[in-house]
Amino acid sequence: MNMNDTQLEVGKYLVSPLAKQQGEGRYAASVSIRSGRGSGTHDRVLRFTGLFDSAAAAVHYATEHALGWIHERSSPACA
């Protein structure tokens, strides 16, 4: 069972976290970070190694990491 009902637009990015049920009721987390349109679309997928007790916890973890990734790329470089 996959849980992916939460998409979030952050500036030019579309964040789509995913929780996938593993054995014994645990969940794996991943997230797609998409930017661009048409033939210029770029999709980065991050898969995480930890397992979570709930789908909500996995989605939250994936979302927080995606927001951190976006923030790193949006911040001006330090001089």
Sequence and secondary structure as in RCSB ss.txt:
>XXXX:A:sequence
MNMNDTQLEVGKYLVSPLAKQQGEGRYAASVSIRSGRGSGTHDRVLRFTGLFDSAAAAVHYATEHALGWIHERSS
PACA
>XXXX:A:secstr
 EE    EEETTEEEEEEEEE GGG EEEEEEEEES GGG EEEEEEEEEEESSHHHHHHHHHHHHHHHHHHHHS
    
